[in-house]
Amino acid sequence: MKILEDMILERGIAVNEDILKVDSFVNHQVDPELMKNIGDEFAEHFKGQGITKVATIESSGIAPAPVSYTHLTLPTNSLV
């Protein structure tokens, strides 16, 4: 996912070798264009694989989940 890699290189902050801060574009200040691109990539990757639900945990995965859902043909109430 080149766009995410570029954004990390441009705006990510390495706190130390274990922590990379991406809150300025992933979770605290969501970049909608980035989330759309990530959701598009997720949907394309999983398309045709029998996916019936899109789920996420309360983390940085929340924003791209609805975008992925809109691209996949899923039953109503499949976004959990």
Beta strands, then each sheet from edge to edge (+ up, - down):
strand 1: 13-14
strand 2: 20-21
sheet 1: 1+ 2-
end
